[in-house]
Amino acid sequence: MPRPVLDFWFDFASTYSYLAAMRISGAARQAGAEVRWKPFLLGPIFKAQGWDTSPFSIYEAKGRYMWRDMERQTEALGMPFRRPEPFPQNSLLAARLALAGAAAGAPWVADFCIAVFRAQFGEGRRIDDPSTLSALLTGLNVDAATALAAAASDASKARLRVQTEQASQLGIFGAPSFIAADGELFWGNDRLEAALVWAAR
């Protein structure tokens, strides 16, 4: 019997996607499920909702709550946390790298995604800086120059556009989001376990 599949939709700039990214592999393993990592850009999704940036930046009280909640959640999970500056960061290059790796069938994609989240939200590093991403790739024994060249290709740019458009078509309005094989949508880090249970039905 094939394992149930759960699609994990995320933007590297998303705080709560950091929590989900650090938990999902272990949770999926326990549930006997396979995870497909689906990076996309929240910017166009937010723009369609009338926002020009993250709602956590637009609404002061909401942003203040989110940062305190992230402190609580990461402490409870034993995860490092450091508020990145600026926020939100430009996640374009990181997403293109992940998609280029996935298109090539590279085995390092999930580890790279986790490393990007940890660098940004665990260490406060700039993920819009190619040198940061290059160092992360090198740390995974990936040829950074080759990976960055692939990410800069027209094909990789097109993949990210298509992936973001697909997210919109699926009804995704925020990150993290999880979609089961039957199209059922779950939104938010706190819905990860429910999404895995549904996917295994």
Secondary structure, 3 states (H helix, E strand, C coil): CCCCEEEEEECCCCHHHHHHHHHHHHHHHHHCCEEEEEECCHHHHHHHCCCCCCHHHHCHHHHHHHHHHHHHHHHHHCCCCCCCCCCCCCCHHHHHHHHHHHHCCCCCHHHHHHHHHHHHHHCCCCCCCHHHHHHHHHHCCCCHHHHHHHHCCHHHHHHHHHHHHHHHHCCCCCCCEEEECCCCEEECHHHHHHHHHHHCC
